[in-house]
Amino acid sequence: MFTKKSFNNKVPGAVIIEGHVQGLSNTRALGSKGIPVYVIDTHNCIARYSKYCRKFFKCPDYNSDKLADFLIDLAQKENIKNWILVPSNDHAVITISKNRKRLMDYYNVITPDETILRNIYDKSNLLKIAQKCNVPIPATTYFEVSDVKESTLTFPLITKGKEGLNFYKATGKKAFISENITELQQQLKEISKKVNLNQTFTQEVIPDNGKNKTVSFTAFCEEGEIKTYWIGEKLREHPIRFGTATFCQSIPNNGFLELSKPLLKELNYTGVCEVEYLFDPRDNKYKLIEINSRTWLWVGLAKACGIDYANIIYNYLNQKPFEYPQNYKVGVKWINYLTDTIVSVQSIFQGQLNIFGYLKSLSGKKVRATFTWPDPLPAFMIIILSVYLARKRTIL
C-alpha cells in the first residue's frame, strides 16, 4: 500500500488541478498505484486531505495566465519535471491550452491545443460541427438584440452562454428559462447588461417526461479515434433538471458509441472527454448538450466500473505499455450523499419523488463520492467544510 513515507521522487508524478470530488477521485486513482500526487487549488479542498496527496499548494485563479506561471515555478522549485497535469476545471483547461507550448517544457500535457478546444468550448462552433456530423441538437437560434418580436422556436426556451463558465461568472446563472416571448425579452435585456448577446445562444427546452435523463458518453481518444469508453446516466442532479449529478449509474452502450464516433473524429480529439446527451421524446432522438474536455465530477464511477481514466492518461503520457479496456460493469451507482440528500428532499416535497422510490433507488452496488475505508478523512472534511465550499464553489 502506498503511503507518504514511500514517496519516490524518481517516479514521474501528477499534479491534480482543482481538488474537489473529481480531483479527489483522480488523486486516489493515481496515488493508490504508487504514483506521487500533488494537489493545487485556488481554495481549500478535500483532495488535500487524502493520504495519497503528497503536497498541497494554493494557486492563482484558473482563468489567468498566472496559473501557467505558477505551474512552471512549481516544476522548478519541486524538481518535478515531466509530471502530468490533470485539470478538473474548464478554466484551467483553457489556460493550460493557451500556454501549452511553454508548459510542455516542464510537464507532460494531455490538454488539446487552442484550435481543438475552441471548437468544444465555444458552443456555437460545437453545434455547427455536430450538425455537420449528423449528430442531433436541440433547435437553436442566436439573438443579437434584446427587443425580440417573435421566435421561431417553441417555448419554453433556454438561453446559455457560448462559453458556459464565463456566462455563469457574469450572470450568476448557468442558464435562463423563458416560458413566453415577454419573459424571453426581459431575460435578454437582463443578460445584455452583463454579457454581449452575441456571446449567447437560445434553444428549445427538451421536455421532461420523467424518464429522460442526461447521459454522459465518456471516452479516451487519440486523434479522434476512440480507444476506450464508458457511459453513465444522471438519475438525480442539483439543481434539479439542469444541474450537476448527485446520483448516477453506469449504463450499456445503446448506440451512444456510434453517435459519438464521427463527432470526436471531426474534432480530432486526444485525451479524456465527456459528451452529454439528452433524449427528446418529441422525435425520439438523443440530442447533444455539451462536451467537457476533462474528467467530470463522477469520474470515480467509471473507475469502479473498470475504466480508470486517470491511470490511462498517466500511462499514455509516460508511454507505458497498457491495454485499453473494452468493456465495463453496468448497473453500478454513484452517490454524493451530501448533495443528493438535499435534492431528494426537494423532489419529495415537490411531488417528483416519493420516499419509497428514493429508498428503492439506493438498492444495488454503490460507489460513494468521497468516502472510502482506505482513505476516510476527505469524506469527513467535506462535511466540516460544507459551508465554506458552498460559498467558494458552484457545486458541492
FENTATA-V446808 format. One record per helix or strand of 3 or more residues. SS is the DSSP state (helix for helix, strand for strand). FROM is the first residue (numbers start at 0). LEN is the number of residues. If there is no record, write none. Layout:
<<SS;FROM;LEN> <SS;FROM;LEN>>
//
This chain:
<<helix;3;3> <strand;13;4> <helix;20;11> <strand;36;5> <helix;46;3> <strand;54;4> <helix;64;14> <strand;82;5> <helix;89;9> <helix;99;4> <strand;106;3> <helix;113;8> <helix;122;10> <strand;156;5> <helix;163;8> <strand;175;3> <helix;180;12> <helix;196;3> <strand;199;5> <strand;214;8> <strand;224;14> <strand;243;7> <helix;255;12> <strand;270;10> <strand;284;8> <helix;298;6> <helix;308;9> <strand;332;3> <helix;336;13> <helix;354;7> <strand;365;3> <helix;372;3> <helix;376;8> <helix;385;7>>
//
